[in-house]
Structures are given as C-alpha cells and as structure tokens.
Amino acid sequence: MKFQLNQKNKRLLFIIGIVVLIELSGYGFFSSLFRLIGSVS
C-alpha cells in the first residue's frame, strides 16, 4: 500500500514538472494569459 502511494506521488510530481517546464518555455496557459492581459492594457 505504501509503495502504491509512492508511485502515485511520483506520477503527480512528474506531471507537475512537465507543466512547469511548458509554462517556463512560454507556451503554457498562464503565460498566454499574461500576454493577453499585457496586450490589452
């Protein structure tokens, strides 16, 4: 049971890491949102 929980945590961390890399590369949801807000004002 403890091992299974550890696997889930590893998968969650992996997904979060990918999302952070996408955001930092400038193609993520948040960076697009900030660009949109910047272009409006």
Secondary structure, DSSP 8 states (H G I E B T S, - for coil): -HHHHHHHHHHHHHHHHHHHHHHHHT-SHHHHHHHHHHHH-
